[in-house]
Amino acid sequence: MKSMQFRQKFLFQIVLPLALCLALAAPSVASAQGTTKGPSGLPVPRFVSLKSDAVNVRRGPSREHDVVWRYVRAGLPVEVTQEFENWRRIRDFEGAEGWVFHSLLTGVRTALVAPWDKSRTAINLHADPDEATRVTAMVEPGVQANVKECSGTWCRLEGKTFSGWIAQASLWGVYPDETFD
């Protein structure tokens, strides 16, 4: 009888909490190793953009959690790193992370041009995905644009006054070698 009580106690106090911790950590571990499907059925991690120019970022995945800051730039690219019910943990280009409600995000792909480049040296956009083609525009680091397609090495950007192809490595908002159209 004591042996059975010991096993039950061991099961409820040690094994079940450990299994729960491992289950909760699994999405994070899988995400670090590559793309997985989140509860939404969409890949995690993935890039999305802010739908509104007023997006509260919270400490945790509920309205009861404190607002830690607010984005005021619609279209800003962010990376979804985790999902919990209707909440998405996001990371911005500076590495800041927090939780936002899913309806404040959109699948429209945008990117920032070399936000890490403090020199402010303009980067060329080309007519075709080739360095040798005509320059269609020059954009400064930090410029936000819609990403229409990526070949794995080049992406086609569109803004209000420009469009053209840019080296994919010059963008934050797309993964290296990512392709889409």
C-alpha positions as CSV (number, residue, x, y, z in Angstrom):
1,M,0.0,0.0,0.0
2,K,2.8,2.4,0.9
3,S,4.6,1.6,-2.3
4,M,1.5,2.5,-4.3
5,Q,1.1,5.8,-2.4
6,F,4.8,6.6,-3.0
7,R,4.3,5.9,-6.8
8,Q,1.2,8.2,-6.9
9,K,3.0,10.9,-5.0
10,F,6.0,10.6,-7.2
11,L,3.8,10.7,-10.3
12,F,1.8,13.8,-9.2
13,Q,4.7,15.8,-7.6
14,I,7.6,15.0,-10.0
15,V,6.6,13.3,-13.3
16,L,3.5,15.3,-14.2
17,P,4.9,18.8,-13.6
18,L,8.1,17.8,-15.5
19,A,6.0,16.5,-18.4
20,L,3.9,19.7,-18.4
21,C,7.1,21.9,-18.4
22,L,8.5,19.9,-21.3
23,A,5.2,20.1,-23.2
24,L,5.1,23.9,-22.8
25,A,8.7,24.3,-23.8
26,A,8.3,22.1,-26.9
27,P,7.1,24.9,-29.2
28,S,10.0,27.1,-28.2
29,V,12.5,24.3,-28.8
30,A,11.0,23.4,-32.1
31,S,10.9,27.0,-33.2
32,A,14.6,27.4,-32.5
33,Q,15.3,24.4,-34.7
34,G,13.0,25.5,-37.5
35,T,9.5,26.4,-38.5
36,T,6.7,24.5,-36.8
37,K,2.9,25.0,-36.9
38,G,1.4,27.0,-34.1
39,P,-2.1,26.6,-32.7
40,S,-3.4,28.8,-35.5
41,G,-2.1,26.3,-38.1
42,L,0.4,28.9,-39.4
43,P,4.2,28.6,-39.2
44,V,6.0,29.8,-36.1
45,P,8.3,31.7,-36.4
46,R,7.0,33.9,-39.3
47,F,7.0,37.5,-40.3
48,V,3.8,39.6,-40.3
49,S,3.2,43.3,-40.0
50,L,1.2,45.6,-37.7
51,K,-2.3,46.2,-39.0
52,S,-2.9,49.4,-37.0
53,D,-0.9,52.5,-36.1
54,A,-1.9,52.0,-32.5
55,V,-0.8,48.5,-31.2
56,N,-0.4,47.8,-27.5
57,V,2.3,45.3,-26.6
58,R,1.6,43.5,-23.3
59,R,3.8,41.6,-20.8
60,G,1.8,38.5,-21.2
61,P,-1.0,36.9,-23.4
62,S,-4.1,38.6,-22.0
63,R,-5.7,42.0,-21.5
64,E,-5.0,41.6,-17.8
65,H,-1.3,41.9,-18.4
66,D,0.3,45.4,-18.3
67,V,0.9,47.3,-21.5
68,V,4.7,47.7,-21.7
69,W,4.8,49.9,-24.8
70,R,2.8,50.9,-27.9
71,Y,3.7,50.8,-31.6
72,V,2.5,53.8,-33.6
73,R,3.6,52.7,-37.1
74,A,1.1,50.6,-39.2
75,G,2.9,48.2,-41.5
76,L,5.9,47.7,-39.3
77,P,7.3,44.2,-39.8
78,V,7.4,41.9,-36.7
79,E,8.3,38.3,-36.2
80,V,5.7,36.0,-34.5
81,T,7.8,33.8,-32.2
82,Q,5.0,32.1,-30.2
83,E,1.3,31.7,-30.1
84,F,-1.1,31.3,-27.2
85,E,-4.8,31.1,-28.0
86,N,-5.6,34.5,-29.8
87,W,-2.3,36.1,-28.7
88,R,1.0,36.3,-30.5
89,R,4.4,36.9,-29.0
90,I,6.2,39.2,-31.4
91,R,9.8,40.5,-31.8
92,D,10.7,43.7,-33.6
93,F,13.9,44.6,-35.4
94,E,15.5,45.8,-32.2
95,G,14.9,42.5,-30.5
96,A,12.1,43.8,-28.2
97,E,9.4,41.1,-27.4
98,G,5.9,41.2,-26.1
99,W,2.4,39.9,-26.7
100,V,-0.3,41.4,-29.0
101,F,-3.8,40.3,-29.9
102,H,-3.9,38.4,-33.2
103,S,-6.4,40.8,-34.9
104,L,-3.8,43.6,-34.7
105,L,-1.5,41.7,-37.1
106,T,-1.7,41.1,-40.8
107,G,-0.1,38.7,-43.2
108,V,0.9,41.5,-45.5
109,R,4.7,41.3,-45.9
110,T,6.7,44.4,-45.2
111,A,10.4,44.9,-44.5
112,L,12.8,47.5,-43.2
113,V,15.8,48.3,-45.3
114,A,19.0,47.7,-43.3
115,P,17.7,49.1,-40.0
116,W,21.1,48.1,-38.4
117,D,23.0,50.4,-40.7
118,K,23.7,53.7,-38.9
119,S,25.7,55.2,-41.8
120,R,22.5,56.3,-43.5
121,T,24.2,55.4,-46.9
122,A,21.5,54.8,-49.5
123,I,21.0,51.4,-51.0
124,N,20.2,50.8,-54.6
125,L,17.0,49.2,-55.9
126,H,17.4,47.6,-59.3
127,A,15.0,47.0,-62.3
128,D,15.7,43.3,-62.1
129,P,17.1,40.9,-59.5
130,D,20.7,41.5,-60.7
131,E,23.3,44.0,-59.5
132,A,24.1,44.9,-63.2
133,T,20.6,46.1,-64.0
134,R,19.5,49.7,-64.0
135,V,19.0,51.4,-60.6
136,T,15.4,52.4,-60.2
137,A,15.7,54.1,-56.8
138,M,17.9,54.6,-53.8
139,V,16.5,54.0,-50.3
140,E,18.0,54.9,-47.0
141,P,18.4,52.4,-44.1
142,G,15.2,52.3,-42.0
143,V,12.8,52.8,-45.0
144,Q,9.7,50.6,-44.7
145,A,8.3,49.0,-47.8
146,N,5.9,46.3,-49.0
147,V,7.7,43.1,-50.1
148,K,6.0,41.7,-53.2
149,E,8.2,38.7,-53.8
150,C,11.5,37.1,-52.8
151,S,13.7,34.7,-54.8
152,G,15.9,33.6,-52.0
153,T,18.6,36.2,-52.8
154,W,16.6,39.2,-54.0
155,C,13.3,40.8,-53.0
156,R,11.0,43.1,-54.9
157,L,10.0,46.1,-52.9
158,E,7.3,48.7,-53.4
159,G,6.8,52.0,-51.7
160,K,4.7,55.1,-52.5
161,T,7.5,56.6,-54.7
162,F,9.7,53.7,-55.5
163,S,9.9,50.0,-56.6
164,G,12.6,47.7,-57.5
165,W,14.7,44.7,-56.4
166,I,17.1,44.7,-53.4
167,A,19.5,42.1,-52.1
168,Q,17.5,40.0,-49.6
169,A,20.3,40.3,-47.0
170,S,19.6,44.1,-46.8
171,L,16.2,43.5,-45.4
172,W,14.7,42.9,-41.9
173,G,11.3,41.2,-42.3
174,V,12.3,38.3,-44.5
175,Y,14.3,35.2,-43.7
176,P,17.6,34.4,-45.5
177,D,16.9,32.1,-48.5
178,E,13.1,32.6,-48.1
179,T,11.1,32.5,-51.3
180,F,7.6,33.6,-52.0
181,D,5.5,35.5,-54.6
